[in-house]
Amino acid sequence: MKRYRFLLIAVYLVLAMLAWSGVQKMRGPALSGYQVQAQALVQTVVATGRVAAVSRAQVSSPITGVVVERRVREGDMVKPGDVLAILRADDLAAAVREAEAALAQLQQATRPQAQASLREAQSRLAQASREVNRRRDLFQQKMITNESMEQAIQIETAARTAVEQALLTNNAVGVGKASETAVRARIASAKAQLAKTTIRAEVAGIVLTRNAEPGDLAQPGRVLFEIARAGDTEVLMPLDEKNLGVLAIGQAATCIADAFPNRPFPAKVSIIAPGIDPQRGTVEVRLTVDPVPEFVRQGMTISVNVETGRRDRALVVPNDVLFATNGNNATAWVVEDRRAVRRQVQLGLRGLIQSEVIAGLRAGDWVLSAIPANLTDGDRVRLVATSLTSDPATRKELPVKLD
């Protein structure tokens, strides 16, 4: 009797299970879905770049010389006029002293001698002129011969010529005249050459590289230091060319240095290269950083989010409900009267996690995210509502079943 009772209970259980399975099959599988909502949406392009100076100054020596002192190293901040290195200058210093000695010789010896010679020549001319007048009186009185008169005139003429020569010499060595100007030009040239032995910074910035050590031979054209100009900093970012359609000059970006992940800083798209790198299929994008954070250094790896579009209110669905995406067209499975219906939708802004739907869906529609391989258009389904958040890891199923 007991055995019969157990068999009867087992039959009831099997029948109940079969009935439940049939009911569940008629109701369809339980699938997760989201409700289409209107909310704000930001479209971004994410890439990795590096910090680079807008311009770099390469410092070399204008003359050939041996480095005797180096005063900066990588990372040092410099201002215009700061000394970077000093070259050996013995021969150039001697040239300056020689030119200065020539000026002193001119001022202290040559010029006084020329002035004295002029005074002596003028005195001789005056004496010769008096002698000519005296002999002219005697000649008129027929007390001297014609030959004696001519000799006096010749002496006067020679004295006058001597005065003119002395005057020319005196003028040449006078203050500010040709000789002094030439000597001062020699001094200036020698000092200019000597000044070239002190290598100075022409711009304010940070020293990136140094290629000079005491004992090295510096030559024109050989770069001794490279300086990144202060205040002008960019982020260079190679971007996949498929993003060109959404990029524009002036778009805002958020930069995060890998070394300082908790200190984001703003930037702005300033240049989009006109050409594409055919090897990598990328376009170079430059972002201007202003102001430049104090922790940013040249060559730093930067993660960049460029804001390429924004909607204050848009119909938004998570990207995992979109299938067969082709450009701005995609397919979504919508629940209508507890049945799955495949619908073509048109997309607007595309985000990393969510996208804007501009045609094919309405606010309040429910779309499925997990689609079984055997699901066909019109199949009955049971919808399990899932909350829509910006992070898939934080999405939680709601306890309410819409069936």
Residue pairs with C-beta under 8 A, 6 or more apart in sequence:
26 380
27 338
27 380
27 382
27 403
28 338
28 339
28 340
28 379
28 380
28 381
28 382
29 372
29 375
29 381
29 382
30 381
30 382
30 383
30 384
30 401
30 403
31 340
31 368
31 369
31 370
31 371
31 372
31 381
31 382
31 383
31 384
32 368
32 369
32 370
32 383
32 384
32 386
32 397
33 321
33 335
33 366
33 367
33 368
33 369
33 383
33 384
33 385
33 386
34 317
34 318
34 321
34 366
34 367
34 369
34 385
34 386
34 388
35 364
35 365
35 366
35 367
35 385
35 388
36 315
36 316
36 317
36 357
36 361
36 362
36 363
36 364
36 365
36 366
36 367
37 315
37 316
37 363
37 388
38 313
38 314
38 315
38 316
38 363
39 313
39 314
39 316
40 310
40 311
40 312
40 313
40 314
41 310
41 311
41 314
41 316
41 349
41 351
41 354
41 355
41 356
42 307
42 309
42 310
42 311
42 351
43 246
43 307
43 308
43 309
43 310
43 349
43 350
43 351
44 305
44 306
44 307
44 308
44 351
44 352
45 239
45 243
45 246
45 247
45 305
45 306
45 308
46 303
46 304
46 305
46 306
46 352
47 237
47 238
47 239
47 240
47 285
47 303
47 304
47 306
48 237
48 301
48 302
48 303
48 304
49 235
49 236
49 237
49 238
49 255
49 285
49 287
49 301
49 302
49 304
50 235
50 236
50 299
50 300
50 301
50 302
51 233
51 234
51 235
51 236
51 257
51 289
51 296
51 297
51 298
51 299
51 300
51 302
52 233
52 234
52 235
52 236
52 298
52 299
53 205
53 208
53 228
53 229
53 232
53 233
53 234
53 298
54 229
54 232
54 233
54 234
55 229
55 232
56 208
56 226
56 227
56 228
56 229
57 201
57 202
57 203
57 205
57 226
57 227
57 229
58 223
58 225
58 226
58 227
59 84
59 199
59 201
59 202
59 223
59 224
59 225
59 226
59 227
60 218
60 220
60 221
60 222
60 223
60 224
61 87
61 196
61 199
61 218
61 219
61 220
61 222
61 224
62 196
62 220
63 87
63 193
63 196
63 197
63 218
63 220
64 217
64 218
64 219
64 220
65 87
65 88
65 89
65 197
65 217
65 218
66 87
66 88
66 215
66 216
66 217
66 218
67 85
67 86
67 87
67 88
67 212
67 213
67 214
67 215
67 216
67 217
67 218
68 86
68 87
68 88
68 214
69 85
69 86
69 214
70 84
70 85
70 210
70 212
70 213
70 214
71 82
71 83
71 84
71 85
71 86
72 78
72 82
72 84
72 85
72 207
72 210
72 225
73 207
73 210
74 207
74 208
74 209
74 210
75 206
75 207
76 206
76 207
77 204
77 205
77 206
77 207
77 230
78 84
78 201
78 204
78 205
78 206
78 207
78 227
79 201
79 204
80 200
80 201
80 202
80 203
80 204
81 200
81 201
82 200
82 201
83 198
83 199
83 200
84 199
84 200
84 201
84 207
84 212
84 224
84 225
85 199
85 212
85 218
85 224
85 225
86 197
86 198
86 199
87 196
87 197
87 198
87 199
87 218
88 197
89 194
89 197
92 190
92 193
92 194
92 197
93 194
95 190
95 193
95 194
96 187
96 190
96 191
96 194
98 190
99 183
99 186
99 187
99 189
99 190
100 187
102 183
102 186
103 180
103 183
103 184
103 187
106 173
106 179
106 180
106 183
107 180
110 173
110 179
111 170
111 173
111 174
114 166
114 169
114 170
114 172
114 173
115 170
117 166
117 169
117 170
118 163
118 166
118 167
118 169
118 170
120 166
121 159
121 162
121 163
121 165
121 166
122 163
122 166
124 159
124 162
124 163
125 156
125 159
125 160
125 162
125 163
127 159
128 152
128 155
128 156
128 158
128 159
128 160
129 156
129 159
131 152
131 155
131 156
132 152
132 153
132 155
132 156
135 144
135 148
135 149
135 152
136 149
138 144
139 146
139 148
139 149
171 177
172 178
172 179
173 179
173 180
174 180
199 212
199 218
199 224
199 225
201 225
201 227
203 227
203 229
203 230
204 229
204 230
204 231
205 227
205 228
205 229
205 230
206 227
206 228
206 230
206 298
207 225
207 226
207 227
208 226
208 227
208 228
208 298
209 223
209 225
209 226
210 224
210 225
211 222
211 223
211 224
211 225
212 218
212 224
212 225
218 224
228 298
231 292
233 288
233 289
233 290
233 292
233 296
234 270
234 286
234 287
234 288
234 289
235 253
235 255
235 267
235 286
235 287
235 289
235 302
235 304
236 284
236 285
236 286
237 284
237 285
237 286
237 287
237 302
237 304
238 277
238 280
238 282
238 283
238 284
238 285
239 247
239 282
239 283
239 284
239 285
240 281
240 282
241 276
241 281
241 282
241 283
243 308
244 272
244 283
246 308
246 309
247 269
247 272
247 285
247 306
247 308
248 269
248 272
248 308
249 269
249 270
249 271
249 272
250 268
250 269
251 268
251 269
251 306
251 307
251 308
252 266
252 267
252 268
252 306
252 307
253 266
253 267
253 268
253 269
253 287
253 304
253 305
253 306
253 307
254 264
254 265
254 266
254 267
254 304
254 305
254 307
255 264
255 265
255 266
255 267
255 287
255 289
255 302
255 303
255 304
256 263
256 264
256 302
256 303
256 304
257 263
257 295
257 296
257 300
257 301
257 302
257 303
258 300
258 301
258 302
258 303
259 295
259 300
259 301
260 295
263 293
263 295
265 289
265 293
265 296
266 289
267 287
267 288
267 289
267 304
268 287
268 288
268 290
269 285
269 286
269 287
269 306
270 286
270 287
270 288
271 284
271 285
271 286
272 283
272 285
272 286
273 283
273 284
273 285
275 283
276 282
276 283
277 283
277 284
285 306
287 304
287 306
289 296
309 349
310 349
311 348
311 349
311 356
314 348
314 349
314 356
315 356
315 357
315 358
315 361
315 362
315 363
316 354
316 355
316 356
316 357
316 388
317 332
317 354
317 355
317 357
317 361
317 367
318 353
318 354
318 355
318 369
318 388
318 392
319 350
319 351
319 352
319 353
319 354
319 355
320 369
320 392
321 332
321 333
321 367
321 368
321 369
322 330
322 331
322 332
322 345
322 347
322 355
323 330
323 331
323 332
323 333
323 371
324 330
324 331
325 347
328 346
328 347
328 348
329 344
329 345
329 346
329 347
330 344
330 345
330 347
331 342
331 343
331 344
331 345
332 342
332 343
332 345
332 357
332 360
332 361
332 367
332 368
333 340
333 341
333 342
333 343
333 367
333 368
333 371
333 375
334 340
334 341
334 342
334 343
334 361
334 365
334 366
334 367
334 368
335 341
335 365
335 366
335 367
335 368
335 381
335 383
335 402
338 380
338 381
338 382
338 383
338 403
339 378
339 379
339 380
339 381
340 368
340 371
340 375
340 377
340 378
340 379
340 380
340 381
341 377
341 378
342 377
343 360
343 361
344 360
345 357
345 359
345 360
345 361
346 357
346 358
346 359
346 360
347 355
347 356
347 357
347 358
348 355
348 356
348 357
348 358
349 355
349 356
350 356
353 390
353 391
353 392
354 388
354 390
361 367
366 383
366 385
366 402
368 381
368 383
369 386
375 381
382 401
382 402
382 403
383 401
383 402
383 403
384 397
384 398
384 401
384 402
385 397
385 398
385 400
385 401
385 402
386 395
386 396
386 397
386 398
387 395
387 396
387 397
387 398
388 395
389 395
